[in-house]
């Protein structure tokens, strides 16, 4: 999945798991959330429910990948299951402009 978010905005996200037949499934322990680039987007796990998180866009535009990593092995072992979400952070609404001269000055007509 991919999502576009304006700079400084945030969105609540959640992860859900299914078995090979599409039935709801559980994981062992807490989900660990991360961002591939904290200068683009930061992710915060919701207190008390690690299936939910907040993705907070920073002030820099670009792309980051959000990951939710869980232990799919319900026994003693660990089998990491990584779920991905791509986030593109785009510029917000214009608040200022710049006028720039183009080329050389044009002399008056003779």
Secondary structure, 3 states (H helix, E strand, C coil): CEEEEECCCEEEEECCEECCCCCEECCEEEEEEEECCCCCEEEEECCCCCCEEEEEECCCCEEEEEEEEEECCCCCCCCEEEEEEEEEEECCCCCCCCCCCCCCCCCCCC
